[in-house]
Amino acid sequence: MAVTKTDRVDAARVREVHEQIEALLADGPLRDLPLFDTDATQASDTGGAALNAHLHAVAASWRRRRDDGFFRLAVDRVFYVCRAGHHRHRHGVRGARERRSATC
């Protein structure tokens, strides 16, 4: 979590905000969420750089989808409208698409 505008207050207020955030998150799944103090007025903002490095590390650890598989089409809803045919809400996932004719 980014604690912004830390350059606008003293260190005691930043500690107080940290304590309040930790108290609010203590009983939930975000209790171990790291806090990053950011200062956008400084070019050498160490908090912003640490946040950026953390986000890149977390994104790199996510499992990626395989690109060598068949195309997957997750169908959320299918319904029929009189005189209009079937309607589908779809979400495509990477891969090769296989064409099939639909019968209504």
N, C-alpha and C positions, 0 to 999 in steps of 0.2 A: 504494500500500500504506500502510495506517495503522500507524504506530508508536505504540502506546498507552502510557499511564502515564508519559509523559516528564517529568511534574512530580515523579515519585518518585525520579528519579536526577539526577546532575549532567550537565553538557553533555558531558563527556569520555565518559561511558557511552553517551549518545545517539549521538555520533560513531562510537564503537566498534560499536554495533548497526548503524548505517548502512553501515559498511565491511563487516561480516559479511554483511548482506543483499545488498549489491552484489556481493560475491565469490561468493555462492551463485547469484545470478541471471546472472552475467557471461556464461556460455556458452549461455544459453537465450533463448527468445523474449521473456522478460520483463525483459531486461537494461536497457531504458530506462524501466522502470516508475517513476513518480514516488513519492517517499516523503513522507508527511505526518505530522508529529509532532503528536499530539493530547494535550490536557490537559482532561479532563472536569470538573475541579474549578473551572475558570475559565469564567465566563459569556462572556467575550470570547476564546474559544479560536480563535486565528487559524489553527491547523493544521486544526481541524475545519471551519472556514468555508472554507478553501482546498480541503479534500477534498470538501466538499459542492458547491462551485462546479465543481470538476473533473468530478465525477460527472454533474452536470447538463449540462455542456458535451459530454461524451462521449455521453450519452444523446440530446442534441439532434442530434448528427451522424449517428446511426444512420438508415439508410433505413427508412422506414415502408412497410407494405403498403398497397396501393391498396384503397380501400373501394368503388370504383365497378365492380369486376369481378364475375364470377360466383363463386359459392360454390365453394371447392375443398375436397375431402375427400381428405386424404392417407391412403391405406390402407397400414398397416404390414404386416399379415398377414391372410390369408384362409385358412381351413381348413374342412373338412367333418367333422362328427361324425355318425355313424350315428344315425338316428331323431331327430336334433335340428336338422339343416340346417346352413347356412353360418353361421360366426361370423366377425365382422370386428373388428379392433382399429383404431379410427379416430381421427383428429385433424382437427377442423374448422378452417378458416381463414375469416376474414370474407368476406362477400359474400352475394348472394342464392342461396338453395338451390333447386335444380331437382328436382322429384320425379319419380322413375322407378320403375316396378314391377320388382321383382327376381324372377327366375325361378330356382328351385332344381332 
